[in-house]
Amino acid sequence: MKIPDRMTIRFVEANNSATVVYVETKLIILFYNDKSRTIKTPNYEGLKSISIAGGNIKSCTKGSAAALKLMMLTETNVLFLWYEQTQLFYRCNFSPIRLPEINKILFKSNQLLVLSQDGCVYRGKSSQIALSSDLNEMSKPNRDVWQNNDQNRTELSRDHMIRIELHRVPNIDRAVDIFCDEGFASFAVLQEANMKYFRKPKLPHKELNFKKLYHDTSDSDSVHDVVFHVDGESFAAHKFIIYAFSPGLRELIKSYLNKDIYLNIEHLTCKMFELMLKYIYTYYFPTEEDIDILMLSLGPKNPQNRIAACQMFYEQLNNFQLSDLAKYVHCYIKEMVFRPFPRIRFNRLRRTDFPELYDLRIKCEGGDILEAHKCILVARLEYFEMMFMHSWAERTTVDFSAVPKEYMEPILDYLYSADIESFCKQNYTETFLYNMTTICDQYFIESLQYVCESLILDKISIRKCGEMLDFAAMYNCKLLKQGCLDFICQNLARVLCYRSIEQCESSTLKCLNDHYRQMFHKVFDYRHITPFSEAIEDELLLSFVDGHEVDLDYRIDQESISKEAGTHKHKELKQKLGSRHYEQQAISSMMKSLSFAVNTAQQDLGDPAQTCSLNDSKNWSRVIDKKEMKRKLAETALKLNNTLQQEEQPAPNFVVMSDKTPIKETTPTSIELFEKNTSMEPSTPLSKGYDLDLTSLTPQTQKLSQKQRKRLSSETKSGTSTSWRAEPALVEQPTTPVAVPNAWGIPTSPSNSFTEPFHSPPTGSIGDPGSFANMMRSSLPTSQVSPATTECSNSFSKILADERKQRSSYERMRNKSLAHTQIEETAIAELREFYNVDNIDDETITIQRKSMPRSINFSTWLNH
C-alpha cells in the first residue's frame, strides 16, 4: 500500500481479505481485492476504532455473508456500518441498552462485541430495519447540502438503519481489552486484577524485648530463678535470658550451685550492673546522665571526669562479654560524645536452646507434652503472666488439652523468636490459619493473630471475601476486617455479581456500608441520581403526589391503637354472628323436616284429631334455642318408643301365589304412606338429609348379598318370557297391619329377635325375587298388573338404578384426579364432624357428593 506523503497513521486494522488504514486527516484507506481506495469518515468525524468483517472471497459464499463490512466507532460514540455492495454508511442504534462511552468494538459474522469505558463487555447481533416514510419526508428539506457540493461526500443511507440488540456478558467488569476468533465462537477479555487497588494493612509494630518482665520482676514472684548480689543490693533475673545475651555471666552462673550469685568484683558497682541488666532486657543504651550517676556510685575512688568512669565501665562490659554495649561506650571514650542509639538486630531465641533450663511442661491434646521456659511465656503472654507472676505456689505443668500439638508447637516457636518470616515460610493452609487465629483470640496472642490475619488476606478472593469478613467480625480480627472491607469496596461490582456477601450478618453489612461511604466520600459529595432517558418528567411525577403529604415524624397514639383494636374486634364479632346465623338457619330447616316426620308418624298411628292442625303448621316454622330443641327431640323419641312398645306385633301373613294369581294389597305399608306424605310437602334444601324414618326404629331383615344380586341379574338376562302372559287376579287382604317389606318389596313379618335366620321364598313363586316371571311383569300395562307386582317391579327397578348410580360414581371417582378426590374427602369429613353425624341417634343426616349442574361445561357421564 502506498500512503500519501505527510500523512500520519493513527491505527491499522486487517483481516484475511482486507486492510484498513486510518490517517490523521480523517480518511480511511482501504486495500481490498488487490485495489486501494479512499473513503471519507461518516460526517467527517474522527474514529476511535474500526472492525472488519467478511470479504474473504476464497472461503466465504456469495451474498451478504461474503460482502466486506466495516464497523466504525466515532469519537462521539456513534457506530456506522459501511457496506461494500451498497457503498453506503448505515447508522447503528443500540437496544435496549444505552452506552455513553465505548472504548472498542469487534464486528464479525453480523455479531458485535462492545467494550465500554466502565470496563463492561456487551454482546449483540445486528439486523437491518427500514425507516418510516414520515421520517424521510421530514428530513428532505434539511438534507446535508454541503455533502452535495463535495466530490468526496459521505453517503449515508436514508432508508435503512442497523439495530443492535445488546446484552451484557455476566461476570466481567473492569475489562481493558477484548478479542475474538473469526467465527465469533469464543472471545478473550483482559481484566484488571482484583488486587490492583487493594493494599494490605500493615502489621502493627511491637517491641521485641523483655521490658515489662524486667520492671515486674521481684524477689516475691515465682518466675525468676537467679538472684545477683552486687554492692549490697540484689537483682532478680532469669537464667535463660542471661544465658542468651551474656556469655560471661553464663559461665559465672554455672559455677554456682544455688540461685544466689555474689559478684565481688573490683570497680563493679550496683549502678554498673543495673545498666548491664537494663541493656540485656530492654536494649537500653546509657546517656550522659547515667554516666554522671555512675561516677557518684564509685564512692571514694570517684573519678573526676566521665572518660575515666566510662573506662572503668568499659572494662566490666568486656568481662561479661556484652560486645554491643562495649562498642557504644568505647566510641564515647574516643569522641567524647555519645552517638545516636545504634539499630541492633534482635537476637532470635530458640526453644531448643539451653534445654537444661526447662521449668514448665505444657500438656496438649492427646496427652502430648511440650517443655518450655517459664520466663519467655510470661514475658510474651498476659495469660501466663496472670498465672505465674501473682502466685506464690510453684507450678510446673499447664493444661492445654484443647489445643493440638501441631498448633501449640508453632505458637511456642513464635513466642521465643518472634520471627514472622520464618512463620510465613511454613506455607500453612487456609484452614490451619483460621484455626490458629481462633486459638490466638482465645489466649490473647495478639502479635501472632495479626500475622495469621495477614496471611489469610493473601488468600482473599471475590468468592471468599464475604466469609472472611464474617469470620473477622466474629473473632474480633481487626486487621482481617479492615483488609476485607477495603477489598470489597474496591471490587464491589464483582462481589455483588458473585453474591459473595449475601450470607453476611446485618451488622456486618451496615459496617460495610459505612466503610464504603467513608472511602468514597468525595464521590458521594457531588454525585446525583439521574433518571434514565425515557423517565417521566419531575413535574408530572410531583403531580401524582400533590396534596398527599406524608408526615414521616408521625407516631400513632394510644387512642388510635385502641380504636383500631376495637374495629378489629367488631369485625371478628360480626363474623361469629354470621356463622351463628347460618347454624340457626340449618337448625330451623332441620326442625321443619322433623316436625313433618312427627306428623307422618302420628298419621300412621291413627290419630286423625291432630291431622288438621299439623297440616296447618307445615307452612310455619319457629326458630327455637338449642336447649328447647334438644328437649323436644328427646320427648319425641320417648313418645315414639312408648307407642311402639304398646302396639301389638303383627302376625306374619304370607300367601302363596301362583303365576296367574297376583296379590293385591288393600292396606299400604308404613313406608308407602310415609313416601306419599313426603311427596306432598314442598322439598327444602335440608329436608332430604333430616327426614325421620320410623322404619329405622323397627328391626329389619337381612339384606340381599352382592352374590345374590349378580345371580338375579344373570337370570334376568337368560330367563324365559312365558310367565308374563299370566292373567292377574285380585285377592282381598285383611286390614290388619302388614309386615314391613324388605329391600326387594316382599312383605315379611318383623322378627322379635335379630338372631333369627333368613328364610327366602320358594323358587318360582311370586315372592321369589330371582324369578324371571316376576321381573317381566313390569312390562305389562298397569291395568293388567296387580299392585303387589308393581311394587315388586318398582323396587327392583330402584335397585338397578342404584347399581347404575354406584357404577357411574365409581367411574367418576376413578377418572377424577387424586387431588380433587382428597379435597372432597376432607370436606366430607369436616362436615360430618361439624354436624356430629356419628353421635346423633334421634335423626338421620346424610352427607354425600353432589354432581355439578349440566349448564357448566363438565364431562358428561353416560349410564349403561
BAVO-521303 format. One record per residue: x, y, z of N, C-alpha, C in turn. Coordinates in steps of 0.2 Angstrom, whole numbers, plus 5000, padded with zeros to 4 digits. Layout:
REM BAVO-521303
XYZXYZXYZ...
***
This chain:
REM BAVO-521303
500449945000500050005000500450065000500350114996500650174995500250234999500550255004500250305008500450375006500050425005500250485003500750525008501150565005501650595009501250645014501650655020501450695025500750685028500650615029500050585032500250545038499950565044500150525050499650475051499850415052499450355053499250345060498550345061498350335068498350265070497950225066497950145068497850115062497950045062497850005056497449935059496949915055496649855056496649815050496549745051496649705045496249635047496049605041495849535042496149495036495949435035496249395029496049425022495649465022495449495015495549565014495649605019495649675018496049715023496349765022496749805027496549875026496449905032496149975033496650015037496850075034497250125037496850185039496950205045496550275047497150325048497050385044497550435045497250495048497750545050497550595054497050645051497050645044496650685040495850665040495750615044495050585044494850555038495350515035495250475029495350405030495050355027495050285028495350265021495950235021496250205015496150125016495750105011495550035011495949995005496249945007496649895002496249835002495849814996495449764996495449734989495449674988495449644981496049674977496549674980497149704976497049774974496649814977496549884975496449924981496649984980496650034985496150094984495850114989495350164988495350204995495050264994495050315000494250325001494150325008493450335010493450385015492950435015492950485020492550455026492650485032492350455038491650485038491150455041490450475041490450545045490150595042490050665044490750695046491250675043491950695044492150695052491850645055492050635062492650595063493050605068493650565070493450495072493850445071493650375073494150355079493850315083494250285088494350215087493950175083494050105082493750085075494050035072493750005066493749935066493249895064493249825064493049805057493349755055493249725048492949655048492449645044492049585044491949565037491949495035491849475028492349495023492249485017492649505012493149445009493149395013493549335011493249295005493549314999493249284993493349204992493849184995494049114994493649064999493549085005493249045010492449065011492249125009491549145010491149125004490549115005490049105000489849174997489449174991489249234988488649264992488549324992488049354995488249405001487749415005487949465010488449445015488549375016489049355021489749365018489749365011490449375009490649445007490149485008490249555007490749585012491149635010491549675015491149725019491249725026490849765030491449805035491349865036491749905041491349935046491449915052491049945058491549995061491350055061491750115063491450145070491850165074491650195081491950265081491550315081491750385080491950415087492250465088492450495094491850525098491250525095490650545098490250485100490550425100490250365102489650345098489750355091489150335087489450285082489050235081489350175077489050185070489450175064489250175057489450105054489050075050489250015046489250035039489850025036489950035029489949965025489449965020489349905017489649915010489949855008490349855001489849864995489349824995488849814990488449884988488249914994487949974993488350044993488950034995489450094996489150145000488750125005488450175010488550165017488550215021488550205028487850205031487850155036487150145040487350165047486850205050486950225057486650165061487050155067486850095071486550125078486050095080485750115086485750045091485850065097485850015102485150005105484949945107484349925110484449865115484249865121483849915125484349955129485049945128485549975132485750035129485850095133486150155130486850155133487350165129488050165131488350235130488550265135488850335134489550335132489950295134490650295132490850225129491150215124491350155121492150155119492450105121493250105120493450065114493050015113493249965107492649925105492749905098492149865096492549815092492149755091492349695087491749675083491849675077491249655072491449595068491049545068491249485064490549445064490449425058489849375056489149405059489049475058488449515060488449515067488949495071488949495078489449545081489249575087489649635089489849625096490449645098490749645105490949715106490649745112490749815113491149815120491649855121491949865127491849935129491449945135491350015137491850045141491750105143492350145146492350115153491750095156491750075163492050005164492249975158492549905159492049845158491449865156490949805155491049785147490849725146490849695139490149675137489949705131489249685129489249645122488749605122488749565116488049575112488149585106487449595102487449565095486949565092486849545085486449605081486749615075486449675071485949645066485449695065484949675060484749745056484649735050484449795046483649805046483449875048482749885048482649945043482049955041481850015036481650065040481750125038481550185041480850205039480450235043479750255041479750315036479250315031479250365026479150435029478850445035478750505038479450535040479850505042480550525044480850555038480850515032481150535026480850605023480250605023479950665021480150725025480150715032480350775036481050795035481550745033482250765033482450785026481950785021482150805014482350885014481950925017482250995016482851015020483050975025483650985029484150935027484250905021484750865019485450895019485950855020486550895020486750925013486650985013486851025007487551025005487951035011488651035010488950975007488650915008488850855005488850854998488250884995488150884988488750924984489050974987489551014984490250984985490350924988490950894990491050834985491550834982491650774977491850714981492050714987492250654992491650654997491050674996490550675001490450605004490150605010490050535013489350525012489150465010488550435008488250405014487650435017487350405022486650375020486450315022485850285020485250325023484750345019484150375022483550325022483650265020483050225020483150165025483750155027483850095032484350115038484250075043484750085048484850015051485350015056485549955059485449955066485049905068484849895076485249845079485549855084486049805088485749795095485549725096485249705102485849685107485949725112486549715116486249685122486749645125486649605131487349605135487349625141487949625145488149555146488849545145489149475147489249475154488949425158489049425165489749415167489849435174490449415177491049445174490949505171491549535168491449615169492049635172492049705174492749735174492849795173493549825173493949795168493649785162494049755156494449805153495049785151495449835147495449825140495449755138495449745130495049685129494849675123494449615121494749595114494649525113494749495106494349435105494249415099493849365097494049325091493849265090494049225084493649245078493849215072493449235066492749215066492649155069491949135069491549155075491749205079491449235085491149175090491549125090491349065094491549085101492149115102492449125109492849185108492949215114493249285115493649285121494149325121494649335127494549405130494549415136494549485139495149495144495449545144495949565148495649615153495749585160495449625165495949645170495749705174496249725179496149675185496749665188496749615194496349645200496149595204495749615209496149645215496849635215497249665220497649725217497349755211497749815209497649875213497049885216496949945220496949925227497049865229497049845236497749845239497749875245498349875249498249845256498649795257498549755263498749795269498349805274498549845280499249815283499649865286500249845288500249815295500649775297500649745304500849795309500549795315500649845320501349835323501749885324502449875327502349855334502849815336502849785343503549775345503749805351504449795353504649725355505149705353505449635354505949635360505749655365506149655371505749625377506149625383505849605389505749665394505549725392505549775396505049765402504449745400503949735406504149675411504449625408504749575413505249605417505649645415506249675419505949725424505449765423505149805428504649765433504349715431503949675435504349625440504949605438505249555442505449575449505349535453505449555460505649485464505849495470506049435474505449385476504849415475504249385478503949335472504149355466503749315461504049245460503749205457503949135456504249115449504449165445504649165439505449165439505749215442506449215442506849155445507449145443507749085445508549095447508649165447509349185449509349255452509749265457509749325461510549355461510649405459511349435459511449485465511949475469512049525474512749565473512549625472513149675469513149735474513649745477513749805481513249815486512949765489512449765494511749765492511649765486511049765483510849695479510249675478510149615475509649625469509849585463509449595457509249525455508549525455508249465452508249455445508449405442508449395435508249325433508349305426508149245423508749215420508849155421509449125418509449115411508849105408508849095401508949155397508749215399508949275396509649295397509849285403510649295404511049255400510849195400511249145395511249165388510749195386510649205379511049275377511049325381511349385379512049405383512249365388512849375391513249315392513749295388514149235389514549235395514849295397515249305403514849285409514249315410513849305416513549225415513549195410513349125409513849085412514449095411514949055414515049065421514849125424514949145431514349105434513749105431513149075435513248995435513548965430513648895430514148875436514548915438515048905443514748905450514048925451513748925457513148875457513048835463512648785463511948805465511848865468511148895470511048955466510448985467510249035463510549105465510849105471511149175474511849175471511949235467512649245464512849305467513449305470513849365474514349385469514349445467514849475462515249525466515849505469516349545472516849565468516749605463517249625458517449695459518149705458518349775459518049825454517949885456517649935452516949925449516649865451515949845449515449875454515049925452514549955457513849925455513349945459512749925458512449955452512650025451512450065445512650035439513250005439513549975433513149915431513049875436512649805435511949825433511649875435510949895434510949915426511449955424511449975417511549915412511949865415512049805411511349765410511049755416510449715415509849755411509849815412509449855408509549845401510149845399510349835392510149765389510249715394510149645392509349635391508949665395508249655395507849705390508149765389507749815385508149845380508749825379509249855374509249935375509349955381509450025383510250045383510350095380511050125380511050185384511650185388511650245393511750315390511550365394511650435392512150465396512350535395512750565400512550575407511850575408511550575414511750515418511650455414511850395418512550395419513050425415513750425417513850465423513550515424513650555430513450525436512850485436512650445441513150385443513450365437513950305438514550335442514750395440515350425444515150435451514550455453514450455460514450395464514250335460514250275463514850245465515450275462516050245463516350255470516050305474516250315481516950355481517350335486518050375487518450375481518450325477518850325471518450355465518050405467517650445462518050475457518050465450518450495445518250565444518650605442518450675441518150695434518150645429517850665423517450595421517050605415516650555413517050505409517650525406518050475402518350425407518550445413518850395417518250345420517650375421517150325423516950275417516950305411516750265406517350215404517950225406518450175405518350125410518250135416518050085421517450045419516950075416516350035414516449995408516950015404517049985398517449915400517849915405518249855407517749805410517249825413516749775416516349745410516149785405515749765400516149705396516849715395517249665392517249605396517249605402517249545407516649505406516049535405515449505404515249485397515649515392515649495385514949525382514849595384514249625381514549675376514649645370515049675365514749735362514149735361513749795358513749855362513649845368513649895373514349925374514849875374515549895375515849945369515549925363515749965357515450035358514850045360514550105361514950145366515150125372515450155377516150175374516450135371517150145368517150205363516650215359516550265355516550335359516150335364516150395368516850415371517250365373517850375376518350405371518250385364518650415359518450485357517750495356517550555353517250605358517150585364516950625370516150645369515850605365515150625364514750555362514150545364513850485363513450495356513550445352513150435345512450415346512050435341511350405342511350335343510850315346510750235348510850195341511250145341511350105336510750055335510550045329510049995327510349925327510149885333510449825334509849775332510049725328509549675326509449625332508749615333508549575339508849505338509149485344509449415344508849365345508749325340508249275340508349225344507849205349507949155353507649085350507849035353507548965351507348925357506848895356506548855361507048795363507348775358507848715359508548735363508648805364509248825367509148815374509748795377509848785384509248735387509148675385508648635387508748615395509348625398509348615405509048665409508748715406508448765410507648765409507448705406506648695406506348695413505848735414505548735420504748735420504548725414503748715413503648665408503148625409502848575405502148595403502048585396501348605393501048545391500448525393500048465391499548485386499648455380499248475374498748415373498348425368497848375366498148305365497848255367498048185366498648165371498748215376499248195381499948215379500048245373500748265371501048315376501648315377502048365382502548405378502548465379503048515377503348555382503948555382504348595388504548665385504548705390504748775388505048815394505248875393505448915399504948965401504848965407504349005410504449075409505049105409505149175409504949205402505049165397504849185390504049185389503749145392503049145391502749195395502949215401502749265405502849335402503449345398503649405395503149415389502949365385502649375379501849375380501549335385500849325385500649355392500049385392499749415398499449355401499249305397498949245400499349205405500049195404500449165408500749215414500649285412500849325417500449325423499749325422499249325427499349255431499549205427499649135431500249135435500749165434501349145437501649215441501549275439501849325442501449345449500849325449500449345455500349285460500749235460500649175463501249155467501249135473501749105477501949035475501449005473501448925473501848915466502248865467502648835461502248795457502248805451501848775446502248755440502348685439502748665433502348635427501748625428501348595422500748645421500648655414500048695412499648655407498948655408498548605404498248645398498448625392498148655386497848595382497448555385497248495382496748515376496548575376496048595370496448615364497148615364497548645359497948585356497848565350498348505347499048525347499448475347500148485347500448525341500148505335500348545329500248615329499748635333499648715334500048745339500148705345500548735350501248745349501548695345502248705343502448765339502048785334502148845331502048905335501648905340501448965344502048975349502348915352502948925356503548945352503648925346504248945342504149015341503549045339503549115338503649155344503349135350503449175356504149175358504649135356505349135358505649185353505549175346505949205341505649275339504949275339504549325336504749335328504949285325505149285318504549275313504349335310503749325306503949295299504549305297504749275290504749205291505049175296505049105297504349075298503949105301503249085301502849085295503049135291502649135284502949085279503549065280503849025275503648955276503248935282503048875283502448855278502148905274501648895270501048855273500748875278500148845281499548855277499148805278498548805274498048855277497548875273497048925275496648895281496448835281496148805287496548815293497248795293497648805298497648875301497748925296497748995299497149015302496548995300495949005303495848975310496048915311496148885317496648915322497148935319497648975323497449045325497049075321496849135323496349135329495949075329495449065334495749055341496349015340496748995347497049065349497349105345497649165347497149215350496549215347496049255350495849235357495849165358495649135364496149155370496749145368497349155373497649225373497449275369497649345368498349345366498549305361499149315357499049355351499049425353498949475348499449475342500049475343500549485338500549425333500449365335500349305331499749305327499149335331498549335327498549385321498949445322499049485317499349455311499849415312500249385307499749335303499349295307498949245304498449285299498149345302497649385298497949405292498649425292498949455286499049395281499149335283499249285279498549265276498049265279497349255277497249305271497449365272497249415267497649405261498249375261498549355255498149305251497649265254497249225250496549245248496449315249495749335248495649335241494949325239494749325233493949355232493749355227493049385226492549335229492649275229492149225232492249215239492849225242492949215249492949275253492849335250492949395254492349405259491749385257491149385262491249335268491549275267491649235273492149255277492649285274493249315278493049375282492549415280492349475283491849445289491449395288491049375294491549345299492049305297492449275302492849335306493049385302493449435306492949475311492349485309491849515314491749465320491749405319491549355324492149355329492749355327493349335331493749405333493449465331493749525333494449535329494449515323495049515319495149585316495449635319495449705317495849705310496449675309496749685303496449645297496149595299495749555293495149595291494849615296494149655295494349715291494849755292495049815288495249795281495649745280495849715274495249695270494749665273494149635269493749695267493649745271493249805269493549845264494149845264494549885258494449845252494549785252494549735246493849735243493349735247492649735245492449795242492649855245492449915242492849935236493449905235493749915229493549875223493249815225492949765220492249755221491849805222491149795224490749765219490849795212490449765207490549685206491149665206491249595206490949555212491049585218490749555224490049545223489649595221488949595220488749545215489149545210488949495204488949425206489449405210489549335213489149325219488849375222488449375228488849345234489449375235489849345240489649375247489249425248489149455254488449445256488049395253487349385254487249355261487749315263487749275269487949315275488149375274488449415280487849435284488049455291487549475296487349545294486849565297486549635295487049685298487349675304487849725307488449725303488649675300489249675296489149715289488549705286488349745280488249815282488049835288488049905290488749935291489149895294489849925294490149925287490049885283490249885276490049955272489349965273489050025270489450085273489550095279489850155282490550155280490950105279491650105276491650125269491150105265491150125258491050195257490550225261490450295261491050335263491350315268491950345271492550345266492650285262493150285257493050325251492450325249492250365243491850425245491950465250491550515252491650575247492150585244492250635239491750625233491650565231491150545226490450555228490250545234489550555237489450625238489950665238489850745239489550775233489750755227489450785221489050735217488950675218488550635214487850645215487450645209486750645209486450595205485850565208485550515204485150545199485250525193484950545187484450495184483850515181483450455178483650435172483350385169483550355163483250405157483350395151483150435146482450435145482050385146481350385145480950395151481250415156480850435163480450495162479950495166479450545166479750605169479450665167479750725170479550735177479950785180479850795188479250825189478950865185478350905186477750855186477750805181477250755181477250715187477850695189477950645195477650685201477850745202477550785208476850795207476550795201475850805201475450745204475750685204475450625207475350635214475850665217475850665225475650725228475450775223475250835226474650835230474650865236474050855240474050795244474550755244474550685248475250685252475250735256475950745260475950685266476550665267476650615272477050635277476850635284477250665289477650605292478350605290478750555292478850545300478750605303478850605310478250585314477750575311477050555314477150485318476950485324476950425328476250415330475950355329475250335331475150335339474650365341474550375348474150315351474050315358473750255361473050255359472650315358471950315357471850285350472250295345472250265338472350195339472750175343472950095343472350065346472050095351471450065354470850065350470750115346470250125341470250065335470950065333471050005328470849935331471049925337470949865340470249855341469849905343469049895343468749885336469049915331468749895324468849825322469449805324469649735323469249685327469049705333468649655337467949655334467749715332467049715329466949675323467449675319467449635313467449555315467849535320467849465322467149445325466849495329466149485332465649475326465749515321465249515315465349445312465949425311466049355308465749305312465849305319465549255323464749255322464449315322463749315322463449295315463849305310463649275303463649195303464249165307464249095307463649065311463449105317462949085321462249085317462149135313461549145309461549085304462049065301462049005297461848945301462048935307461948875311461148885313460848945314460148945316459748925310459948945304459548935298459548855297460148825298460248755297459748715302459748745308459348705314458648715312458448775310457748785308457448745303457848735298457748695292457648615294458148605299458048535302457448525306457248575310456648565314456048565310456048595304455448595299455348525297455948485295455848425292455748375298455948385304455748345310455048345312454748405311454048415313453648385308453848375302453448345296453548265298454148245300454148175302453748155307453648195312453148185318452448175315452248225311451648225308451448155304451948135301451848065297451848015302452248015307452147955312451547955316451248015317450548015320450047995316450048005309449547985305449647905304450247875304450247805304449947775310450047815316449747785322448947795323448747825318447947835318447747885322448047945322447748005327447448055322446848055320446548105315446448165318446448175324446148235328446648285327447348275326447848325326448048335319447748295314448048305307447948375304447348405306447248465303447648515305447748515312448248565315448948565313449148495312449848485310449948505303449448495298449548515291449548595291449248625295449248695295449948725297450248685302450948705304451548695299451348665293451848655288452148715285451648765285451848825282452248875287452248855293452648905298453148865301453648905303454248875307454548925312454648905318454848945323455548925325456048975326456648965327456748965335456948915338457048905345457748895347457948905353458648895355458848815355459448805357459748735356459448695362459348725368459148685374458448665372457948705370457248685369457248635363457648645358457648595353457848525355458448525359458648455362458048425366457748465370457248445375456648415370456448445365455848425361456048355357456748355355456948295352456948235356457148245363457148195367456448165369455948215370455248205371454948165365455048185359454848145353455048075353455748065354456047995354455647955359455547985365455247945370454547925369454147975366453547965364453447905359453847905354453847855349454047795351454547785356454747725359454147695363453747735367453247705371452647685366452547715361452047695356452147635353452747625351452947565348452947505352453147515359453047465364452347445365451847485365451147475366450847435360451047445354450747425349450847345348450347305346450447235345450847215339451247165340451647145335451247115330451247135323450847105318451147035317450646985315450746915314450946915307451446865306451646855299451046825294450946855289450446835284450746835277450946775275451146755269450646725265450546735258450146705254450546675248450446615247450746585241450446595235450746625230450546655224450746605219450246595214450446565208450546615202450746585196450946635191450346675189449646645190449046685187448746715193448946715199448646745205449046795208449046855206449446905209449046935216449446965220449146985226449047055226448447085228448347155229448247175236448647225237448747245244448247305245447747295250447247355251447547405256447947375261448247425266448947445264449147505263449847525262450247515268450847505267451347495272451547565275451847565280452047625283452547665279452947625275453447655271453147695265452647655262452247695256451947755259451547745265451247805267451647865268452247845271452747905273453047935266453147895261453347915255452847965251452147945252451647985249451648055253451648055259451548115263452148155261452748125261453348165260453348195253453048165248452948195241452548255241452048255246451548315246451848375248452448375252452748435255453248465250453248525250453748555246454448545248454848525244455548505246455948565248456348555253456848605256457548585255458048625255458748605254458948555259458748555265458948515270458448455272457848455269457348405271457548335269457948325264458148255262458648235267459048275270459548255274459348245281458748275283458548275290457848235291457548205287456948165287456948115292456548105297456548045302456147995299456447935298456147875295455947825301455347815302455047775308455247705307455347675301455547605300456247595302456647645303457347635306457347615313456747635317456747615324456447535324456247505319456047435319456547395317456547325319457047285317456947265309457547265306457547255298457847185297457547155291457847085289458447095286458747035285459447035282459347055274459847105272459847125266460147075261460047085254460247035249461047045248461446995248462147005247462247025239462947045238463147065231463047005227463246945229463246875225462546865223462046875227461346855225461146905220461346975221461147025216461447005209462046975209462346955202461946895199461746855204461346795201460746815198460346865202459746895199459846925193460346965192460446995186460546945180460946895181461046845176460446805174460046795179459346765177458946805173458946875175458546915171458746915164459346915162459646915155459446845152459546795155459446725152458746695153458346725157457646695158457146685152456646645153456146645148455646695148455246705143454746755143454046725143453946665146453246635145452846655151453146675157452646695163452346765162452546805158452246875158451546875155451346815152450646815150450146795155450346785161449846765166449446815168448746805169448246855170448246865177448246925179448246945187447546935190447546925196446946915200446946955206446446985208446347025214446246985220446646985225446546945231446446995237445946985241445747035246446247015252446447065255446947065261446647095267446747065273446447085279446747155280446347195284446547265286447047275291447247215294447747215299448447245297448847275301449447295299449847245296450147255290450647205287451347215289451747165287452447165289452747215285453347245287453747285284454147255278454047285272454447255266455147255267455447205264456247215264456447255258457147245256457447285251457147265244456847205244456547185237455847195236455547235241454747245241454347185243454647135246454247075249454047085256453447075257453147085264453447035269453747055274454047005279453747025286453746975290453546995297454147015301453947065305454547095309454747045314455347025315455646975319455747005326455646965331455746985338456446985340456846945336457546945338457946955331458546985332458946995326459346935325459346885329459746825328459346775324458746785322458346735318458646725311458646665308458946655302458546685296458846705291458446725285458146675281457446675279457146625275456946655268457246635263457046655256456346625254455946655250455346625247455546565242455046525241455146465236455346495229455746455226455946475219455346475214455246525210454746525205454146555208454046565214453446595217453446675216452846705218452846775217453246815222453446775227453946805232454646795231454746755225455446745224455746805220456246835223456546895219456946875213457146805213457546785207457146765201456546765202456146735196456046785190456146755184456146805179455446825177454946785179454246805178454046865182454246865188454146925192454446985189455046975186455447035183455047065177454747015173454447035167453747065168453447065174452847095175452847165175453447195175453547265175453347295168453447245163453247265156452547275154452147245158451347245157451047305158450547325155450147385157449947385164449747445166449647455174448947415175448547415171447847385172447947305173448447275170448547205170448947185176449347225179449747205184449447225191449547185196449247195202449747245206449547285211449947325215450547295218450447235220451047205223451547195218451347165212451847155207452147225205451747275205452047345203452547365208452347355214452847375220453447335219453447265218454047225217454447255211454147265206454547285200454847355201454447405204454747465206455347465210455247415215455847405220456447385216456347335212456947305208457247365203456747405200457047455196457447505200457247515206457647565210458247535212458347465213458947435214459447435208459147425202459547435197459847505195459347555197459547625196460147635201460047615207460647625212461247595210461247535207461847505205462147545199461747565194462047615189462347675192461947705197462247765200462947745204462947695207463647675210464147665205463947635199464447615194464647685191464247735190464347795187464847835192464647835199465147865204465747835204465847765203466447735203466847755197466547765191466947785185467147855186466747895189466947965190467447975195467447935200468047935205468647915202468547865198469147835195469547875190469147915187469447965182469648035185469348045191469548105194470248105197470548165197471248175199471248155207471848135209471848115216471848185221472048235218471948295222471248315224470848315218470148335219469748285224469948215223469648175227469848185235470448195236470648215243470348275246470248325241469948385244469148375246468848325242468148315243468148265249468548225250468548185256468648225263469148275262469248315268468648355269468348385264467648425265467148385269467048315266466548275269466748265277467348245278467548235285467448295289467548355287467448415291466748425292466248415287465548425288465248375293465548315292465248265297465448275304466048305305466248325312465848385314465748435309465348495311464648485313464248435310463548415311463548355316464148335319464148275324463748215321463848195315463448145312463448075316464048065318464147995321463947985328463748045331463548045339462748055339462448065334461748085334461248025333460848005338460447945337459647955335459448025336458748035335458648065328459148075324458948095317459548065312459348075306459748045301460048095297460748105296461048155292461448125287461348145281461748115275462148165272462848155271463248205268463548165262463448185256463748155250463948205245464248175240464448215234463848235230463848295227463348325223463648345216463348315211463648325204463548405202463948435198463848495196463248505191462948565190462448575185462648565178462248545174462348525167462548595163462348645166462548715162463248725162463648705167464348715167464648655162465248675159465548635154465948585157465648535160466048475163465948415159466348365161466248295157465548265158465348235153464648205154464748135154464448105159464548035161463847995158463947945154463347905152463247845156462647835158462447775162462247715157462547655158462347605154462047545158
***
